[in-house]
Amino acid sequence: MENENHKAYWKTNLKYLAILLSIWFIVSFGFGILLVDELNHIRMGGFKLGFWFAQQGSIYVFVILIFVYIRLMNKLDAKYNLND
């Protein structure tokens, strides 16, 4: 039973990682490099949105995703009684 819980825990953890890293990839590579020309038609705080994503947006999203991951892992730890 414990081995099944261990596998389910890590499967869920890897699922969270894959989703969060995919979001970060889309924001940093997709918005910051691939879609930069289209996004530059929109301005945010006086800066072109494509430029903003390339320079700052992907960093902000990464930091937010770290906090989302912490929250998800705390919930997952509680679900499997792995709280310290």
C-alpha positions as semicolon CSV with decimal commas, in nm:
position;residue;x (nm);y (nm);z (nm)
1;M;0,000;0,000;0,000
2;E;0,280;0,240;0,086
3;N;0,451;0,170;-0,248
4;E;0,128;0,259;-0,430
5;N;0,101;0,583;-0,234
6;H;0,464;0,661;-0,314
7;K;0,404;0,607;-0,687
8;A;0,084;0,813;-0,686
9;Y;0,259;1,093;-0,499
10;W;0,545;1,113;-0,748
11;K;0,315;1,076;-1,047
12;T;0,114;1,375;-0,926
13;N;0,433;1,569;-0,849
14;L;0,567;1,508;-1,200
15;K;0,230;1,610;-1,347
16;Y;0,247;1,940;-1,156
17;L;0,604;1,998;-1,273
18;A;0,518;1,926;-1,636
19;I;0,221;2,165;-1,631
20;L;0,406;2,448;-1,454
21;L;0,718;2,417;-1,669
22;S;0,500;2,412;-1,982
23;I;0,337;2,737;-1,871
24;W;0,677;2,891;-1,810
25;F;0,804;2,770;-2,150
26;I;0,502;2,918;-2,327
27;V;0,544;3,251;-2,151
28;S;0,922;3,279;-2,183
29;F;0,981;3,125;-2,526
30;G;0,641;3,167;-2,687
31;F;0,557;3,520;-2,573
32;G;0,915;3,644;-2,539
33;I;1,056;3,511;-2,867
34;L;0,802;3,359;-3,105
35;L;0,512;3,602;-3,060
36;V;0,717;3,911;-2,980
37;D;0,626;4,094;-3,302
38;E;0,252;4,042;-3,255
39;L;0,268;4,138;-2,886
40;N;0,470;4,451;-2,959
41;H;0,154;4,610;-3,102
42;I;0,019;4,620;-2,744
43;R;0,171;4,859;-2,491
44;M;0,193;4,799;-2,117
45;G;0,322;5,074;-1,890
46;G;0,469;5,253;-2,191
47;F;0,662;4,945;-2,307
48;K;0,583;4,708;-2,590
49;L;0,427;4,391;-2,447
50;G;0,660;4,157;-2,639
51;F;0,962;4,342;-2,503
52;W;0,814;4,332;-2,153
53;F;0,760;3,954;-2,165
54;A;1,112;3,898;-2,295
55;Q;1,274;4,118;-2,029
56;Q;1,057;4,093;-1,718
57;G;0,735;3,903;-1,772
58;S;0,887;3,558;-1,790
59;I;1,078;3,622;-1,466
60;Y;0,761;3,737;-1,287
61;V;0,571;3,436;-1,415
62;F;0,852;3,205;-1,300
63;V;0,843;3,349;-0,947
64;I;0,463;3,317;-0,937
65;L;0,491;2,956;-1,055
66;I;0,733;2,882;-0,770
67;F;0,471;2,995;-0,518
68;V;0,201;2,797;-0,701
69;Y;0,424;2,488;-0,686
70;I;0,482;2,537;-0,313
71;R;0,107;2,559;-0,254
72;L;0,035;2,253;-0,469
73;M;0,305;2,050;-0,296
74;N;0,180;2,148;0,050
75;K;-0,166;2,024;-0,048
76;L;-0,018;1,706;-0,195
77;D;0,190;1,645;0,119
78;A;-0,122;1,686;0,333
79;K;-0,314;1,446;0,110
80;Y;-0,050;1,174;0,161
81;N;0,022;1,265;0,527
82;L;0,377;1,377;0,457
83;N;0,357;1,700;0,658
84;D;0,655;1,777;0,879
